[in-house]
């Protein structure tokens, strides 16, 4: 396809275990942004706009899981979110996120295969942009995130074409919806990496059972 740039992206879709994923992002950190931008990566902006259209209070705290070098944080900041914490399992990627002044309040080194780096009620909303894949973040993480949110809180995430091949993600979304634990407030299939011809679903799950909380600015 015209405009396609190759590099670590091919490896990213081929890794099959957590250790291989960790090593990939360690090696990729220095050129990650250049490569994904060259391939037209638009998912952070799509996720940020979807959440901004549903969030009641943009000053309420947001957790950006798997924030990498901070592209997603920049997108949420541009969409009006004021208080953003990020987490990632790669110290090398986090070093680049730390170098972006004014984007993140806190940055946390955390592996998504372990308990999530938050307690219930810490964040009004949570994001996982470009994170879900069987080797990186399993479908069960969707339940863990919803458990952390207050009623009315939103979880925005993406599922690219590769992730959509695994039915477990949509099964978890369906189970939460059927149980009236969360509702699908937004779902749209669109561009992800246009130069690669790869698309993604952007989904926002809103936790049910209660009023939307009002968070004081931090």
QUIFENZI-V384983 format. One record per run of one state. SS is the DSSP state (a for helix, b for strand, c for the rest). FROM is the first residue (numbers start at 1). LEN is the number of residues. If there is no record, write none. Layout:
BEGIN
((SS	FROM	LEN) (SS	FROM	LEN))
END
This chain:
BEGIN
((c	1	8) (a	9	4) (c	13	5) (a	18	11) (c	29	3) (a	32	7) (c	39	2) (b	41	1) (c	42	1) (a	43	10) (c	53	9) (b	62	4) (c	66	5) (a	71	8) (c	79	5) (b	84	5) (c	89	2) (a	91	8) (c	99	7) (b	106	4) (c	110	15) (b	125	4) (c	129	4) (b	133	1) (c	134	3) (b	137	1) (c	138	2) (a	140	9) (c	149	5) (b	154	7) (a	161	4) (c	165	3) (a	168	11) (c	179	3) (b	182	12) (a	194	3) (c	197	1) (b	198	10) (c	208	11))
END
